[in-house]
Amino acid sequence: MDASTEQQIAQVFQAQTVPTVVAMLGGQAVPLVNSTVPAEQMRQLLDELLTLAAQNGVTGTAEPTAPAAPKELPPLHQEALDKLEAGDLDGAEASYNKALAENPGDKDAKLALAQVHLLQRVSAMDATAVRQAAADDPQNIQAALDVADLDVSGGHVEDAFRRLLNLVRTTFGDDKDRVRERLVDLFDVVGSEDPRVTAARGQLMRALF
């Protein structure tokens, strides 16, 4: 797992450095190493782990299975993906919009469309200029929205949410609405089931009410 994106899991296993290797034995965590080790040492550790497992009655083995066949996408989703791979963002947007028109409950199309909209916005930006504008004027709404887009596209989701939540708390009227709408858009980009979205959505509700 990637400790930078799965921070809660890393905390559970008290991973302070990478790589950290933890075995699960009978539902219990068994720390192995928290640094890079030679292959021979790793083999010895695994042999010791198997011995310990046998002593605890864990002797089963798992048979390797063939990888699952790729899931076939609905025609409009495949059409949109092909356009994305060709760099045609507007064409991909049109295909996902068509998919949503046919099935308004298509969550995958809604998520993908939000991601396409983010790509459209970010692709037109000068990242250096945008970040400088936001640094020069923290109350510059457009610059803040643009930096949040850049942060989400770069994987810095919590930074983006924090920036916009702070603005929601300090703006009024139309400005507050603009920031709130962009936050909701970015929630769709990240995915409603992501714990970072759940936390930020709760903070947004408290900031608004």
VENJO-V674050 format. One line per field, one symbol per residue. ss: DSSP state (h for helix, s for strand, l for the rest). A space follows every 50 residues. Layout:
BEGIN
ss: ???
END
This chain:
BEGIN
ss: llllllhhhhhhllllllllsssssllsssssslllllhhhhhhhhhhhh hhhhhlllllllllllllllllllhhhhhhhhhhhlllhhhhhhhhhhhh hhllllhhhhhhhhhhhhhhhhhlllhhhhhhhhhhllllhhhhhhhhhh hhhlllhhhhhhhhhhhhhhllhhhhhhhhhhhhhhhhhhllllhhhhhh hhhhhhhhl
END
